[in-house]
Amino acid sequence: MPVNLYDVSVPLFTQLLGSLSTVLDKGAAFAQTKKIDPSVLLQSRIAPDMYPLVRQVQVATDAAKGCVARLAGVEIPSYPDEEKTMEEIKARIAKTIDFVRSVPAETINAAADKEIVLQMGPQNNRTERRFKGAAFVTRWVIPNFTFHCTTSYDILRHNGVEVGKRDFLGQTQ
């Protein structure tokens, strides 16, 4: 039985990005209550060699929009990585949700056997990865996307923001 790529990707992207936006609201409220500059949270990281919160969110949104665009064969929306406030990073999430919802399910589902080619690594040492559409979604994008969403949540939790599993899961349908 073929994988229904739309059902395993777009609802997950919108659910976790929506919950990430809500968790960021809780982070902003926490910063206001504690009289902490919200940019401190956005620049926080769990370990010195990990991306800060703002970059975790950027990578999660890039994964979602990149996945859908590659499957649909359309240009990936380009967002400059310049967000410095909670409002700006939440706007990026909202744009991403709007984009992934805009691509018809049948377009995404038709890409199960489509070859997806990624160029990875630093500019001076690129490597090529090739996937069929279904493997791209299930074995590359979903693990990568959920890692960055989870890490975003974990950074806020680590900094004292009162969030729990239900906040991470958000609205399930």
N, C-alpha and C positions, 0 to 999 in steps of 0.2 A: 504494500500500500504506500503510495507516495506521501511525502511529508507535506502538510498544508503550511507553507512557509509564512503566510500572513498570520495565521492563528498562533504560531509559536514565536512570532517576533513582534509585530505591532502592538498587540495588547500588553505584552510584557514591557515593551519600551514605554508605552504611555502610563502604565500602572506605576512602574518604578520611578520614572521621571516625575510623575505627579506627586508621589510620596516624597521624593527628594526635594521638591519645591516646598512641600509642607514642613519637612524637617528643617529646611533652611529658614522658614518663618520662625520656627521654634528657636533656632540659633540666633536670629536677629532679636527676638524677644529676650532671650537669655542675656545677650550682650547689652541690651538697653537696661535690663534690671540690675545687672552687675556693674554697669557703667564701664563696659569694655568696648573699645573701638571694634566694630564688626570686622574690620579688615584683619584684625588679629586672628579671628577664627578662619577667615578666608585664606590666610597664609599659614595656618597651622598644618602640621603633618604628624604622623605617628612615629616615623623614623626619619633620620636625616637624609637617607637616600630615596625617600618616597616623595611623590608629588604632593604639594599642598592641596588643601580642599578645593580651591578655585580651579586648579588644573585637573583634579579628579573629575569635577563636574564637566569641564570642557571635554575631556576625553570620553566620558560617558555619552554626552550629546553627539560628539563626533562619531562614535561607534553606531549609534542609532540612525542618524541621518545618512551616514556613509553606507550602512547596510542596505537601507531601503533604496537609496539612489542607485547603488551598484546593481541591485536586483532588477530595478525598473529600467536601467539603462539610461538614466537621466543624470544631468550634472549634479554633483554633490553641492548643496548650498554651502557657501563659504562664509564663515563667521570669524572675524578677527578675534584673536585670543587676548582681548583687552579689558575684560570685566574686572572691576575693582570694588564693586559694591554688591550687597545681597540682591538689590533690585536688578542690577545688570545681569547677574548670573541667573536669576529667576526668569528674566526676559529671554535669555538664551534657551532655557529649558522650554519655555512656552513656544518659542519659534520652532524648536525641534519637534515638539508634540504636534504642532499644526502641520509641519511638513510630513511627518511619517503618516499622519492620518489622511493626508491629501492624495496619497498614491493608492490607486484601486487594488483591492485584494487580488483580483484576477491577474493583474500585472505582476505582482509579487509571486503568486503561486505558479505562474508560468515559468519562473526562473529556476526551478528545482535542479535542472540539468545544465543550466547556463554556466559557462566557465567564468570564474571571477579571478582576476590576477591582481595581486597586491605587491607593491614595491615597499620593502620594509628595511629599517635600519637607517643609520646616518647617511647623509647625502654622498659621502665619499666611499661608502661600503654597502651599497644597496644589495639586498637579496630579493629574489622573486619567490612568492608563494602562490600556488595555483589551487583553486578549490572548485568543486561543483557547487551550485547555489545552495543546495540543502546542507552540505558539509560546512560551507562558509557560515551559514546562520547558526547551525547547532553546535559546531565544534570550535568556531573561532569567535564570532561576534557575541553570542549569548554569554559565554564564560568571561570574555573581556568586559563587556558591558556591565554584567552583574558584579564583577570584581570592583570596578570603579564606583558604582553606586554604593556598594557595601562599604568600601573604604571611605567614601564621603560621609556616610552615616557614622562610621566608627570614629572618624576624626572629631565630629561634633560630640559624640558620646564621651570620648576620651577627655574632651575639654569641659565636661560637666553639664552639657545640655541634656535635659531630662527627656530622652527619647527611648522608646522600646521597640520590640519586634513589630507590634501593630503599626507603629509609625513607619517603619521600614516597608512593611507590606502594603500599606496604603489601602486604597479602595479596590477590593477584588470584585470580580463580577462572575 
